Amino acid sequence: MSDDLSPPASLDSPVSRFGPAEQHAEGRARSIVTAAGVAAMVTAAGFAFDAGRLVSIATEVPVAIVSLVILAVTIGALVRSDPPGRGLLAVALAVTVLATGMFTVAFYRSQLAPTVLAAPAQQSPQVVVALPPWQRQVAAAQLTIPFGDGDKLPQGSLALDPPHPGPDPYQGDLSIECLTDGKGDNVQNCTGQEARTWIAAPMGQRALVGTAKGNALDDPYACDESRGVNYEAEYLEINTGKTYCVRKRGDVSRLVALRIVAFSTTRPLPTNVIIETTVWSR
């Protein structure tokens, strides 16, 4: 009769086929397989989110998918086997390493593939209309613009086509006036020893006037707005020796270049202004 009084093992309770050393190795193998699986899954997530490159690396996608399927099947078989044998653990570890390697290689090669960019939309060519060159239409000439009598603002007028003094100070395209700063137009300006300020004012909104960026008597392009010339429709202060650009409103094919030669210095009131003009057309 046996002296062993320990209860018999239950038929339903699992009996480990390994000793403590084997169980420790089993746990370590499980950890390795699980870590490899997690690493592969993380890499798969990064690969899956790289949608831009998936378009250009279609040849690498099947390899990555196959490696993930193998890895998933291996992990599933390992989980269902309780406890797994040494042979299954060895096979699972080998398959996991192989699948992870396949996926890593596919992923690395995908990153080396050039990104395919969409071709830029073709833009219709811009049509640049070349303007004909300026040509001198009227030779440079000096004109004396007489002033009227009895005006609170001494003034004379200039007609532009062709340049000539207006029939009176109030008819023409451009008015040249003298005023005194601080005085209104209801009292006498530019009388006696008062300081005189001279302006050019388009008449009846028929003209525009601007300061030339250079000598417009010889270079009509000194009147181009592309050079920074600003044309005024109200008035522009003018000075001796400077050149100005005058043109009729809405007409860009004809240009009058004007230089102030001298303002009248007579007292008590100015009587005229001397200018030099030339006409350019294209």
PyMOL commands that set and color helices and strands:
alter all, ss='L'
color gray80, all
select helices_A, chain A and resi 20-49+51-56+61-80+86-112+220-223+225-227
alter helices_A, ss='H'
color red, helices_A
select strands_A, chain A and resi 135-146+155-160+163-165+174-179+197-202+207-211+236-237+243-248+254-263+272-281
alter strands_A, ss='S'
color yellow, strands_A
deselect
rebuild
show_as cartoon
